[in-house]
Amino acid sequence: MKKLMSIVAIAAISMSSLFAVAQTTPAKKTTTTKTTKSATTHLKSDGTPDKRYKENKTSSTTTTAGPKKKDGTPDMRYKENKKTTTTTKSTKAVKKP
């Protein structure tokens, strides 16, 4: 009987600590606004632009001088288009028999 009562007491203590942790409210995230010369930009608390706003949804597009394929992407067979992109060479270990 003593073992049963000790197990119930331990379970009650652990359950009360779980509910105490679950009831705390998480920190509220806020956005701040910062004014610049031309327009206002909305920034998150860590300083990065907040993408929920239209002025921060700028896309950076690169234009190439060389020929393009039908879908509008640069044709990599030409030298002019190879300048704009960088490729990395991977070295593979080759085992000799």
Secondary structure as UniProt FT lines:
FT   HELIX           2..22
FT   STRAND          32..35
FT   STRAND          40..43
FT   TURN            45..46
FT   TURN            51..52
FT   HELIX           54..56
FT   TURN            70..71
FT   TURN            76..77
FT   HELIX           79..82
FT   TURN            83..84
//
